[in-house]
Amino acid sequence: MNRGGKLAPEVQRALFVKNLSYNVSSEELFDLFGKFGPIRQIRQGIANNTKGTAFVVYEDVMDAKTACDKLNGFNFQNRYLVVLYHQPEKMARQEQDLAARQENLEKLKRQHGID
């Protein structure tokens, strides 16, 4: 919290978790994250490019804030968790930036005759 008692704008109920073990079960995630308050939903990544990640949605924003503060950097199953607030606008912007960079790379390859 900042001095005015308000939450920072990025604080919300949905958390994005990275660096999870590929073998972690949903029950283990509910046990760990449930210590901070009631959970509405947990969605684990199962595709090759999303394994080791999860979204955790709390019922209350203050529970999500507490979990983020306490679990970011927490050693869980011999891995240090990365816990962030889910920011869909930022993720969409990153995808657009990536597409623009790839397009620029292809243009430079053609320009310099590189396959």
N, C-alpha and C positions, 0 to 999 in steps of 0.2 A: 504494500500500500504506500501511496505517497502521502505527503503531509496533510492534504485536505481530507484524508480518509477515503478517497475514491481509488478504485482499482485502475491500474494502467490500461490503456485502450486495448492492448492485445490479450488481456486476461479474459478467458471464456471457459465454458464447461467442457469443451472438447480438447483433449490432449493428443499429441502425436508422439509415439514412443519408437525409438530406434535402438539398434544394437541388441535386440533380444536374441536369445538362443533360438535356433530353428526348431528345437525340440520342446520349447515351453508350451504348456497346455493352457487352455482358456481358464481352467480351474485355478491354476497357479497365478495367472494374471488377476483373476477376480480376488484371490486371497491377498495378494500384494497391494493392489490398488484399492480394494474394498476397505482397507484399514483407515482410509481417509474420508470415507463417506459413501452413501448409496450410489451405485453405478447404474446408469441407464443402459449402457451398451458397451461391449468391447468387440472390436472387429480386428482380427489378425490378418496380416498379409499372407497369401498362399501362393501367389504367382512368383516366378523366379526373381522378378525385379522388386517384389515387395516382401519377400520372406525376411523375418527378423524385425518386422515393424508391426505396429498396432495403433488403432485409434481407441481411446478410452473416453467415454462421455459420462460425466457425472450429472447427477440431478441438480446439484448446487454449485455455483461458480466458486464459492469460497472453498469448498472441498477440492475442487480442481486446482485452485491456486496452492493450497496446502500440499497436495500430492506433487505438483510440479516442483515446488520449492524443496520438498524433502527427498524426492526420488531422482531428480536430475543428478547424475553422477553416482548414484547408488549402485553398489556391487550386488548384482542379482545373478545367480548361477554362473559365477566367475566372469561376468561381463559387466562393464560399467554402462548403465542405462543413459540414454539421451532422451530427456522428456521436455517437449516444447508445446506451446499452445498451437493448436491447429489454425493456420492462416491460409484459407483457400485462395484469397486474392493474390497473396505472395507466391503461392505455388503456381498459379495460372500465369503470373508475370514471368516466373522463371522458365516455364515451358515456352512462352513466346520468345524470350531472350535466347533460349537454346535453339529454337527454329531459325531465328535471324542469324545467329552465329554459324549454324550449319550451312545456311544459304550463302553466307559470305565466304565460307571456306570453299564451297563448291565453285563459286565464281573465281576465287583466287587460283584454285587448281586448274580450271579451264584457261585462265589467263596465262599461267606459267607452264601449261602443257604437262601437268602432273595427273596421273591416273589414280 
